[in-house]
Amino acid sequence: MVSAIATSVLLLGAPVPAWADPPAPAAGAPQPGWTVGDRSLTWRSDRVIPPGDAAVEFWSGDTLLGRAKSTTDLQTFVLPEVSTGKLTDLQVRIGGKRVDATAPTSLQRRVTSPPATAPANPVDPGVSGPYATTTGEYTLPGLKLTGYPTPIEMRAVVVVPTKAPGKRPLALFLHGRHWTCYSGTELSTISLDWPCAPGAQPVASYRGYLQAQQLLASQGYVTVSISANAISAQDNDVADLGGQARSALVRTHLAHWADWAGAKRKSAPAIVRAAPPADLSKVFLMGHSRGGEGVSRAALDSLNPPPAGTDDYHGKVRWTIRGLLLIGPTAFGQNPQPNVPSATILPGCDGDVSDLQGQMYVDESRGLGAGTALHSALYVIGANHNYFNTEWTPGQSAGPAADDFFDDPENPDPLCTPGVSPQRLTPQQEQQVGATYIATAARLFVGGDDRARPLLDGTGVRAPSAGPATVLAHAIGANRSPVIVPEPALGVRGARLCEQVPADPAAACRRAGEYGTDSPHFVPFENPEPGRWAVALTGGTTARLRPANAMPVTGSRALALRLIVAPNAGATPVTVAVTDERGRRTELGTATVTGVPGTDRTTSYWGQEVRLALPRGIRAVRQVDLTTGGAGPAWLIDAWGWRAGTPAVKAAALDRVDVGDLRVPEGDSGTRTYRVPVTAYGAKAAKVRLFLNGKSWVTSVKPGHSTLTVPISVTGNDTYGGDRAYPLTAKAAGNAVVGGWIGGVHSIEDEPMPTVTITPAVATATEGAALTWQVQLSGPAADDYLYVVFTPLAPVSGPELSSTDVDPEWFSTFTGEDPLPSRPLSSTAVQLFIAFEPGVTSGEITIPTIADSLPEGAEHVHLRAQLYPPDFSRPADVGFADGTLTD
């Protein structure tokens, strides 16, 4: 019989505090805090991990094992479908940062001051416009999406200009993944449910951008911010973590706005009728966190629509998306639409999407498309992830909120700890920065005002309306032409061509710090990931970089380089010379790069843009010489011929590629080989890099239907083992954009899930004894663990057992909370588990209690039981366990 006392036995060791160094396990034993199954891993945190946008990832050393799923207690995480035979140095990372180990003591206890104040841009888009504004909301029938059992709410807040003439451009805002419900003022009352449980309130994340909406509306934009709580509550159960669903939600709202701008205006919601008609030929999208990936996918799906029958949005595209502003976005698919301009805010103190993977919306658009769309990255020193949304900000939100930059009170971070660092922005300062740069991107991408471009393209100017914040910028695209794009064909002398995501750590551009990824340029799509390169430079040495062919720069006024130096590095001179197509060498001069302020808890190895004037007589560059001063290392991301201006975006013809997803029965026995379709739609042969089982290759996919033979072993049996997934992923390599980036084979369990019997129906005990229940499965699991999870609910009648009625050490161990003040168990993070090993069918759960001298009478506990399959997908309700404690 399996004994399961809350979660300690499940974890095969005492829970490990999130910031504590786990002790070294005995040889062959699982690390404390972990359960290692035949093909699953489970980890338990001692504190609630609030739902955020970054995925919870399990790693074995430098190898990514996969993205884990959580139970409703927000403390226990399971990774199904993983080979557990050879695992060492198990780690949990969220947004690239470790959360199962001690936060570093910040070796760099002193951080540099921000760069000197930049000159003000002549035009400041953060200044309010001439129009008064009005605000309202609308609610429409819910949207049914594939893979989401609960319909998605169609709810929005609208802010519009009054008395603005003619049709007005439309700006749509989409929030990210956050907890969806709350029932009190403490984080212990939050949940990721939808709809919210009785007595709980929904988190109005869609109301968190009113300042930016009001700014744009004053400048003549019709603005709408939409709700996506139902997606946030369900997106960890779909392979792409919600990107396609958010795209469908955005496009469904846009379709309504297209109706309301035309024949259906009279039936529009009141706030829409009170607004000027929206101009759907001028649409601007803003997305925060997973909302950023959602609006990017919406832009891709609008310009390269999915094939019929594969998309949850079934209408025509009746809009044109002119540009995107993304705030701390996720980039799980790393699949931007390169022909839609974008600007991406990277918060320097981001504690959620800590690896700043949104950098990929710049870097991974390189070499795809026509190259005329501007793609900008904006590194905001001192900004965290949450405070761009007022409903995620303590003191401004209606419900519980928190600073996502989780800090160690005994070891405050010198850059990101509020009250310690003068560079950490206040919520109001951060929200002002967000509003200013949202308006800047809209002004350039939709309004076509080139005077706003210098704020986004690395020119090195500031917007006075952004206040004291330091915002660093670099960009690619627009009027740039490639000069140095690192690749194996690049001749390199005096430096090292290095891999950003290598299989061999010795080939890496830089080994990440112990705490996680420290350069957003090196965030992996898969690990390893061939084909991504940079140039590692050595201080005091001249690097000679020679592309395979002389690179045309006619018309370029400067050579623009994206260079990384170490965080907090002093002023580092970089002397640059070029050799033209005739062999003439020209010294361009010396630029200076100062390290971005950073600590061991930030992602601060970030490429800064420097420019040096190119003489007019140079028509092509044959070689670039870089001499880096100082002793520290540096890295070149790329170099471009640059000239001012924002050209009209050319919509280069790109094939759309989607990876198919086969759902097949498990069967009773045998090994099967399946052919997974990888389909291209367009006029050219698309090049994509495919990833399967740790291997990758580049292949051409002709327009139409192309299939790959994927050998997969599926061993059938006649006992329950749950579904199994064999993912195949894809990334664009040329002439393509990738929509459905993850697919493969999904083996469906064809045996019924075991039933669960709980005895006694009502357990009884006196104070000081334990309440105990026996749990029986009707049959064993075949291959891996099954989990029965018990969550306390308010009892049907009578007083509820409280946090001070149970053993305090037991309570604190399994909740991370203090028993005081006394409160009902249903308002705490208590959960009880049984992990049934393969072949085992019985177990028990126990709640230890304490005796006191208070005459309290009978108290009750009411536990909901849910059975989770091995793949930790949606649980099945299997009954209740009730108990009564008497004096």
N, C-alpha and C positions, 0 to 999 in steps of 0.2 A: 504494500500500500504506500502511496506517495503521501507524505506529510507536507502540508502547505500552510504554514502560519504566516498569513499576509503574504509579503513578497520576499522574505528573507530566504526561504528555502528555494523559491523559484530562481533566485539569483545565485544560488550556490555560494553564498558568502555575504558578509555584511555590506549594506549599501555604502557606496563611496561618495563623500561630498563632492559637489561639482568642481570645487577648486582644490581638492586635496590630492596629493600624490598617492596613487594606489600602491600598496605594498607589493613587492615582487612575489608572484605566485610560485608555489613549488613546481618543480619540473613536471610537465605534463598536466598540471592542474589548470582549470580555467582561471582567468584573471578575476579578482574580486569585482563584483558588480555585474558579471556577465553569466548568462546561461548559453552554453554551446550545444545546440542540437545537431542532429545528423545533417540537416540542410537549412538551419535557421540560427540566428543569433538574437539574444535578448539582452538589453541593457537597461538599468534602472538608475535614474537620477535621484538624489536626496531632496531635490526641490522641484517645484513645478517649472517646466520649460514652456513659457508662454508661446502659443502658436504664433509663428512668424512666417516670413516669406521664404527664407532660405530653407533648404532641405536638411534634415538630420541625416548625416552620412556616417556609415561605419567604414573604418579603414583598418587594414592590417599593415602596419608600417607605412610605406609609401604607396600602397596599392589600395585603390578605392574598391570596396566590396559592394556598395550599393546604398540606396536611400531607404531609411527605415520608416516604419509606420508607428504611430503612438496609440495607446489606449486612451480612454476618456479621462484618465487621471492626469494626463499630460506629463507623466513622469516615467512611464515604462515604454520602451521602444523595441520593436521587433523588425528584423530584416529576414524575410523568407527567401527561399530559392538561392542559397549561397553555399558554395563548397566550403565545408568547415574542416577539411582534413589537415591542412597545413596553415595554421594561423599563428602569427606572432605579433606582439605589440599592438593589441587591439586598441583602437582610438575611436572617439566620437567627435565629429566636427560639424559645426553649423556655420554655413557661410564661409567655410575655409578655416575656421578657428576651432581649436579644441575646447571642449566643455567638460571633459572627464578628467582633467589634469590641472595641476596648479597653474594659475595664470603667471606668466613670467614676471620677474621683479623689475622689468624694464631696465635693461642694462644701460640704456641711455636715459639716465635720470634727468638730464637737462635736454630740453628740446630747443631748437633754434626758433627765433622769432620769424614771423612770416616775411616774405620778401618785401622790400620797400614798397610803400603805397604807389600803386600804378596811377598814371594820369587818367583823368576822367574822360570817358567817351563823350563826344559832342552831343549825342542823342541818348537820353536815358529812358528806356521803355518802361521803367518801373513807376513813372509818374502818372497819376490818374488822368483820364481823358475828360472830355467835355460833357459826357452824358450822365444824368442821374440814372439810378438802377432800381429795379424791383425784383423781388424774390418770391418764388412759389415752388410747389412740389407736384408731382404726379405719380400715380400708381396704376399700373396696367395688369392684366392677367399674367400669371406666371409663365415662364418659358420652359418647355420640356427639352432636356438635352440628353444625348446618348451617354450612358454610363453614370448618370446622376439620378438616383431614384426620386429625390425630392425636387420639384420644379424650382426654377431660379426666379427670384423676385424681379419684377420690372418696376423699379422705384427710382426716382431721381429728384434732385433739387436743381432748380433752374434759376439763374440770375441773368437778367437781360437789360439792355439799355432802354430808356424811355425816350420817345420822340426822335429816334434815330431813323433817318430816311432810307428807303429802299430795302433791298435784301441785305442781310448782314452775315458775315462769316460765322461758322459754327465751331465752338470749341467744346470737346467732350472730355471729361475727366473720369478716370477709373482708379479706385483705390486698390490696395494690395490685400494680402492674406493676413488677417488679424483674428483674435478671438471674436466670436460672433455674438455672445450673450453674456450677461452678468446678472447677479441677484443681490449684490451688496457693494460695499465700497472697497473691499479687499480683493487682491489678485486671486485669493483662494476661491472666490465665487465666480470666476470666469469659466466659460466652456466654449467648445467648438461644435455646438449643436445647431441644427436648423430643421424646422423652426425651433425657437427657444422653448425650453420647458416651462410649464406653468409657474408663474411667479418670477420668471426671469425676463429681462429686458434686452432687446436687440441693440447691438453697438451700431450707432449711426455713422459708420466710417465714411459714407458718401457725403456727409455734411462737413467734412474736415478741411475742405479747400475753399471755403467761402471767401477768404481774403483775396485769393488769386482770381476767383470767379468775378468778384466785384471789380477788381482792377481791369480785367479784360472787358467786362460789360461796360465800364465807363469809357473804354476806348472803342466801343461799337460792336463788340462780339456778343452773339447769343451763346450762353454757356450752359452746360448741363453736366452734372456730376452724378454718376449712376451707382447703384448699390449692387454688390456681388457677394453678400454674406453666404448665400446658399452654395456658391461655388467654393468659397473658402472652407466651408464645413465638409465638403465632399471631394476636393480635388486631390487629396493624397491617395485616393483609391483609383486614380486613373494614371496611365503611364506617363503622360506629358505634364502632369501636375497642374493641369487646368489651362494651359495656353490656348488650346482650340476652343474650349468652352467660353473663355473670356472674349475671344475673338467673335464668336457667334453672338454673345450678349451685346457687344459693342455694335456689331453690324445690324442686329435687330433693332436697337434703339435708333441707329441712323436711318433705317428703313422707315420707322415711324415719323422721324423728322422730315424725311423726303415726302411722305404722305401729307404731313401737316403744312408743308410749304406749298402744296398744290391743291388738288381737288378735295382733300379731306380736312382742310383747315377748319371748317365750321365744326367738325366733330372733335377737334383737338382739345386737350386739357386747357383750363382757363388761363394758366400762366403762359401757355404756348400762344394762345390767341392774343394775349396782352403784349406779346413780343413782336418785333419786326419779323417778317418771314426769314427763315434761315436760307443762306446761299450754300447749297450742298456741293457746289463746285469749289468751295473754299473751306475745307474741314481740317481742323487741327486737333490732335489727340494728345492728352497728357496721361501718363500712367505711372503709378507709384508701386515699386517693388514687383510682386507678381502681376500687378496691373500694368507695369511697364512692359513686361513680356507679352501681356494680353493685347495691348494696343499695337505693339510691333507686329504681332501675328495678324491682327486685324488689317494692318496696312498691307501685309504680304497677301492675305486672302482677298483683299479688295483689288489689288493690282494683278495678282495671279490666282484667280478663283479656283477653289477646289473642284474636282470633277463631280458631276451630278451624282447624287446618292451617297456621297461621303461626308456631307457637311450638314450641321444642324441649322444653318441659315439657308433657306431655300429660295430666297428672292434674288432679284437682279441687283447689280451694283449700280446705284443711282447717285453716287457721290464721288468726290475726288479728295483723297487725303494728301494735303500739301506738306505736312511736316509733323514731327513728333518731339515731345519733351518727356524724357524718362527720368524719374527720381529713384535712385538706388535700385534699379531694376534687377530682377533675376534674368538669367540667360541660360536656362537649362538646355535649350535647343541650339543656342548660338547660331540662330538662323535669321539674321536681319534681312529686310528687303533693301538692297543697296541703292535702289533708285528713289527712295523716299527719304528726304533730309531728316536728320535727327540731331538732338543735343541731349546728352546724358549727364545728369548730376551724380557725382560720386562723393558721398559724404565721408569726410576724413575720419570721423569717429563712429562710423556705422558699426553697430553691434549685432545686427541681424544678418544682412547680406554682407558679411564682414570682408569677404574677399574682393568686393567691388567688381563682381563678374559682369556688371553692365558695361565695363570697358570693351567687351566683345562686340557691342553694337557699333563701335568704331573699328576695331582691329579686324573683325571678321567680315566687314563689308569691303575690305581692301581686295582689289583684284577681281571683284565681281561687278557687274553692271557697267554703266558708261563712265563712272567716276566723276560725274558732274554734280551729284548730290553732296552737300556738305554733311559730314558726320563729326560731331564735336563732343569732347569730354570736358566736363567742368569739375575740377577737384575743389571741394569746398572744405577748407580747413576748419575744424571744430564743430562740424555739423554731425548729428547722429542720424539714425534711420527714421525714427518715429515722429519727430517733432514737426516735420513738414505737414502733418495732418493733426489738426487740433483735437480730434476725437481720440488720438493716440497719445495725448500729451497731458501729464498730471497738472491739475489746476485749471485746465481748459475743457477736459472731456466730461461728458455726462456720467460715464462709468469709470471703473478702475483703469489706470494707465500707468506706464512705467518708462523709465529711461532704458532703451535697449542696450546702451553701452554698459553691460554689467561690470561692476567694478569690485575690487577687493578693498573693503574699508581699511584694512590694515596695510595696504600697499596701493595707495591711490595713484592713478595714472597721471603723469605730469602734463599731458596734453588734453585728455578727454574727460577728466573728472570735474564736474561742476563745482565751483567754489575753490578749486585748487589751481586750475589753469585759466589764465586770462584769455586764452585763445578759444576756449569752449564757448560756443554760441548759446545764448538764451533761446528759449522757444520762440519768442517774438522776433528775434534777429533771424533765426533760421527760417521762419515762415515768410519774413520779408524777402530773404534771398530767393526762396522758392517762387514767390509771386513775381519778383523782378525778372528772373530768368525764364519763367513760363511766358511772360509777356514779351521778352526779348526774342525767344524762338518763334512765337506767333508773328511778331512784327517782321522778322526776316523771311520765314518760310511761307507765311500766308499773305502778309502785307507787301512783301517784295521790297522792303526798305533796306537797302544795302548799308545804310548808316548804322544798323544794329549789328552787322556781321562782325566787326572787330571785337565785340564782347564775347563771341563764341569761337573765333577761329585761331586763337593763339597770338593775336596782335599784342596783348599785354595792356589792356585798358580796363577800367572799372566802371560800374554803374553806381553813381552816388546814392541812388535810392536803396541799394543793397546794404547800406550802413557800413559798419566796421568790418564786415566779413571779407576775408581774403579768398578770392575765387581765381584759381589758375585754369588756363584753358589750352587745349591743343585740338587740332582737327586734321582730317584728311578730306580729299574731294574738292569740289568747287573748281577753282582755277589752279589746281595742282597737277603736275605731271610727275610720274615716278622717276627717281634717279637711282636710289638704292633701296631695294626691297630684298632683305636677306633670304637667300635660298642656296641650295648646293651649287648652282652654277656661278654664284658670286665668287670671284677671286679675292682671297683674304690673305694679307701678309701683315705681320706685326700685331695681330689680334686673333680672336678665335670665333669661328662660326659656331653658335651654340643652339641647342634645342630647347624650346620653351617647356615642352611636356615630354621628356625623354623616357625611353625604357631603361636606359643605363644612366644612373645618377651622375656618373662621371662626365656625361655629355651635357649636363644641364647648364643652362645659362646661370642659374643661381639655385642653390638648395634652399627651400623654404625654411623659415625658422621653426623651432620645435613647436611653437604654438599654432602654426598653420601657414597658409599662403600669405606672402608679404608683398607680392607684386600682382596687380590686377591684370597685367599683360600676359601672365603665365598661368591663368586659370584654365584648367583642362575642361574639355568637353568629354573626353574619355581619357583614361590613364592606362598606358601611354597613348600619345597622339602624335604620330609622325606628321611632318610637313609644316611645322611652325618653328620659325627661326628668328634669331637676333644675332647681333655681333657683340661679343664681350670685349671691352677695351681695357687696357692696362695703363695706369697712370704713368706719365713720363715717356710713353712709347708711341711712335707714329704708326697708325693703322693705315694700310693702303687697300682700298676697296675698289674692285674693278668688276663692273657688271659684264655679262656675256657680250653685250652690244652697247655701243655708245647711245646714251639716253637723250632724246631731244628735249631741249629746254628753251626753244625759241619763244620769245615773249615773256619768259619768266623774269621777274625782277629780283628774286632772292632765292637762296637755297634754304629751305626749312628742314630742320632735323628734329626728330623726337628722341631725346636723350634722357636716360635714367642715371642719376647718381644716388649714392646712399642717402637715406634720410638724415637730416641735420648736418650733412656735409657742408663745409664752408664753400665760399665762392670758388668754383672749379673752372679754370679757363680751358676752352676747347678751341684750338687753332685749326682752321679749315683751309684747304687748298683744293683746287680742282684742275684736272687736265682735260682739255677739250678734244674734239675729234681729230684735230690737227696735231696733237701732241704738245700743245702750249700749256704750261702750268701757270696758274694764277692764284696768288694768295688772296683769299677772301677776307681774312682778318681773324679776330678772336672773339668768341662769344663766352659768356659766363653763365654757369648753371649752379644754383645753390640748392642744396638738398631740401626736399619737402619736410616740414616738421613731422616727426613721427616717433613712435615708441615700438616696443616689441609686441604691442597689442593692436597696432594699426597696420593698414596695408598701404605703405608709403613709398615703395619703390615704384614710382610713377613717372612716365616719360613726359618731360617738359619740352615745349617747343621753343627753339631758338632759330633766328633767321640772320643770314648774312647776305648782303647785296651781291647780285651777280652782274658782272659787266655786260653791257648790251651785245658785245661782239661774240659771246659764247652761244653757239647754236646747239651743241650737244656735249654731254659730259662723258668722258671715257674713264675717269678715275677720280675718286675722292680720297684725300688724305686727311686724317683726323689725328691731332696730337692733343692728348688729354693731360692737363697739368695736375699736380698733386699726386699723392700716393694711392688714393683710393680707386676702386674699380668704377667702371661706367659701362653702360650698355646702349647701343644704338638700335632703336626699333625700326626706323626707316628714315629716308631723306627724299625731299621733293623739290622740284622747281615750283616756285610760288609767284603768283601775282594777285593783285587786289581784284575784288569784284565777286559777284555771285551769279554765275551763268544760269540760264534756264536749264532745268533738269531734263535730261534726255532719258526717256523710258526705254532703255536698252531691252531688246527681246531676250528674255531669259526663260528657259524651261522651268516648269514647276515639277518637283520630284516628291513623291510620297512613298513611304515604306508601308507595305501591306502588313496586316495583322491577321494571322490565321488562327482560328479557334478550332481545335481538334479534340475528339474524345480520347481519354487516356487509354481505354481498352483494358483487357485482362492480362495481356502479356505481349512480348515481342518488342522489336526495335523498328522504328519507322523513320523514313527520310521524307522531309517536307520541302516544297518549293515555295519560297516566300516571294511574292511579287514586289518589285521595286519599279514604280511606274513614272514615266516622264511625260509631260504634256507641253508641247511647244514645237518649234521648227528646227531646233539644233540638237546635236548629240550632247546631252548633259554629262558633266563629269561630277561624280560624287565620291566621297570617301566613306566606306562602310566599315562598321565595327561589329565584331561578333566574338564573344568568348575571349576577350583580351587581345584579339588580332584585328588588323585593319588592312584595307587595300583600296586603291582608287580604281574606279571602273567607269566606263562610258555607258550611258543608258540612252538608247535611241528613243525618240518620241513614239509613244504607243505603250506596249506592255512588255516589260522585260522581266524575266524571272531569274532567281538565283537558287542554286541547289544548296540547301542548308542541312547537313547531316545532324540529326538530333536523336538521341536515344531516349525513348519513353518506355519505362518498364511498367507494364500493367499489373494489377492485382485485384483481388476481390474484397479489399478492405479500404476504409476511407483514408485518404492521404492529402486531400485538398488539391486545388489547382496548382499548376506549375507554369512559370513563364520563362521563355528563352528569347531575350530581347535582341533585336537587330536595330542598330541606329545608323543614321546617315547625316553627313554634313556636306554642304556645297563645296565643290572644288573648281568649278568653271562652267560658264554658260547656264547657271542654274540657281534657283532658290529652292530650299527644302521646306515644305510645309509640314507634313506628317513625318517627323524626324525619328520617331521611335515606333517599332512594330515588332514583328517576329512571329513566334509560335507560342500559343497559349494552350496548354494541355488541360482540358476540363475534366475534373473528377467525375466519374460516372457512378460512384457509390454514394448512398445517402449519408449525411452527417449523423454521427451517433446521437441518441437521445440522452438526456441527463436526468437523473433522479436524485433529489436532495432529501435527506432524512436527518432528524425528525422534521415534521412540518413546522413545529415551533420548538426551538431549543430553549431550555430553561436552566437557570443557575442562580445562586445567591451571590451577593457581593463578595469579591475576593476569589471567586472561582472563574472558570472560563466557559464561555458559550461555544459549543462545538457542533458542527454539522458534518455528516458523511455525504460524499458526493460520488455517484456511480455513473459510469458511461455504459451504454448498451453494447458498445463494441470498441476495440482499440483502434488507435491510429496506426497506419501501416509504416510510414516513413519518418515522421517527425512529430514534434510536440503539438498537442492541442491545449488550448488555454481556456479555463473557465474563470471568468472575472466577476467579482461581486462588488457592487457599488451601493452604498447606503442611500436610501430614499427616506423621506418622512414617513413614519408609520401611519397606518390607516386610522388608528385611534390611540389615545393615550400619550403620555410624555415620552420623548425620545431619549435614548442613551446619549450621553454627552462626552465631550473630549476629556472631561475630568473624572468620568466613571471608569475609564479604561486605563490600563497600565501606562504611565507617562512615557517611559522609555520606549515601549512598543509604539505608542502614538507618534512620538517625535521621529523615531527611526523610519517609519513608513510614510510620513507625510512631509517631513522637513519643517513642520510647524510646532509652535509651542502650545501645550494644552490650554493654557490660559490666554484670554478669558474663556471660561467654560462656554461651549456652544454645541449644538446638535451635531452628531457625526455626519449627517447629510450635508452640512455646510462646510465640511472639511475635505481634504484631499485623500482621505482613507479609501483604499481599495484592497480587496483580498483576492489572491490568485491561487489557482492550482495549475501547475504545468504538468500535464500528463505525458510521460515519455511514451514512445512507441511500444505498443503491447500492454501498457498499463491501463486499467479501467477504474480504479478506485482511489480516492484521496479524501482529505478532510480540510476544513478551515476552522480557525479558532480565533476568538476575540478574548484576550485576557482582561480581567476587570480587577478593580481594587475595592477594598472595603472602606467605608467611612462611617462616621457616627451620625450622619444626617438622616432623619426619617423621611425618605423620599417616596416610598411606595414603589409599585412596579414601574419599570422603565422598559422601553421596547426598542428593538432594532429591526429594520425592514430592508433586506438586501435584494437587489435585482441581480439575477444571474444571467450572464451572456457567455456563449461559447464562440471562441474565435478559432477559425481554421488555421492550418499551418502557414498559409500565405498572409495571415493577419488582415484579411479583407474584412468586409462588413460582418459584424457578429450576429448571431441568432439569439433572440431572447429565449431562455430555456426554463424560466421559473423564478421563484423567490425563496429566500431563506429568512425566516422570521425567528426572533428570539425575545425572551422576556427575562429581565434581571430583577430579583427581589431583594429587599433588605435582609 
